[in-house]
Amino acid sequence: MSFAAVFSSLFTAIVLVVILIGGYFLFATRRIASEAERLVPASGKFVTVDGNRIHYVDEGEGPPILFLHGLGAQLHHFRYPLFESFGAGYRLIALDRPGSGYSIRARGSTGGLSEQARFIRRFCEETGIEKPLVVGHSLGGAIALALAVEHPEAISGVVLLSPLSHMFEEVPPEFKPLYIKNGAKRWLVSHTVAVPASLKNAEKTLNFVFGPQAIPKDYAIKGGGYAGLRPSHIFGTASDVVAVEHDLGRIEARYGEIDMPVGIMFGGSDRVLDHRVHGKMLAETIPNAEFELLEGVGHMPQYAEKTRVIAFIRRFADRVFGKISEKLPENS
């Protein structure tokens, strides 16, 4: 047999193996994603804003508080731990950010912080949310800061829970698997190996995010955890990771311009973000910002210290909207 024939046979065998492996991961991804959608279906309303199809929940009446979730999360990160216990007097809105959960990002969007801040302003305009208090967790905190810097007229104040606020010198090792700069490769990984790998590593990843607190037993369904096991969600998450470096440094340089109530709450044992940099240093940069440290708490204070988080948010809501408790009927 000639060398050309041997090479041709070997090449054909390699192609068949790649197709078989790829087919397996495509099948596994579809099966896992289908089960995830069954266990955690879309449960809110949908609205299209500038080409973004957005899934959101809107509960209660009163001055608006808008909740922005972090990287790889979805609206249940706020709805589940906080909404039922929040109390009367406020309109509570949480959305799946574009590309996350059941929200679809507009074609051509990058996921940059300034782009997401513009989208939040437009979302508020389309849904009749006037000058909300914005609560941002982790990456959602960076978007809330972008809003405060670039669209201050659109919001009344910000409350930041474990916010990302400063650029990393290099991508942390925990986020490197998501740092895929090439869009085509990002799509391929999201639709093949990423979902099965995420399911396999779920406990390790969640221990990192929630630690030192335990993962809530009902997080997978009530906390929306399963909703992240879908290729569109992972593609959106990876896009967010890549996009951060485009404008966080520029926004960071303008924190001193923020002139509105700002509250920052951080866990002292956060494994994801350093509270000394992203919390204390941030508070020292923003005029009149308030910083509260939760000793022994990790990256998810809304789960670990729900009562204190609600009290913190309501305190700032009272500051920007007036004391709601004094306006409610006695039987509220």
C-alpha angles and dihedrals in degrees: 000000000000124000090247091055092049091048091048092051092047092048091050091050092050091049091050091050091049091049092049093048092045091048091052093052092045090052093045091048093051092047094050093044092049091052091046091054090049093051097041109025125177105281105177141057129290130224131171115227120180092331095316114118103212130199113204145154124225118190137169133010133268136053111357127255114188120201123207117194127215137247115318092000135108140207094288089072085078105019096057103045099033118021100069092048098039097094133222131308104061140080106231119202127181126173140186100246114236109290093016130099109339096338119109119215117228117258111269095021118137103198092238117161094245090048091051091047090053089048092052090052090050092045089055091049093050095047099041096249106153119202098327128194101248120217113195128185122201107316087008086062090058089052091048089052090050088053091050091050101040105025106026092149090063099059139043101216144321136246113196122201114193090332129194102231110151135049120257117233086228135001109278113246092244090062100039095094087061095046097096109149097185109083096209092051090046090054093047094049092046092053097044125023103008100073097048089043091050091052091048093049097037097111093048092047094047092047088056092049099042100032140154081029118067121257107263108255093229096043096106094064111012091036090047095240095144091056088073092064093084127100095232090054094049091047089052092048093050090047090054091052092052094044097054094078093057098072114357092095092052093047091045090058090061101051090108089066094063109116107178137080110295125183123187123193121182138173113240091218097046109151095189102053130019109243091207092062105028095035117024096031090047092051090052090053099050115069112246095356116155122222126198122184121206106207115223094008124126133212097300107063092158087069101033098044105018096157094050092045092052091048090049093051093045091050091058091041089055089050096054099034103028125255106313092191089067092053099049124098113256093250094054 
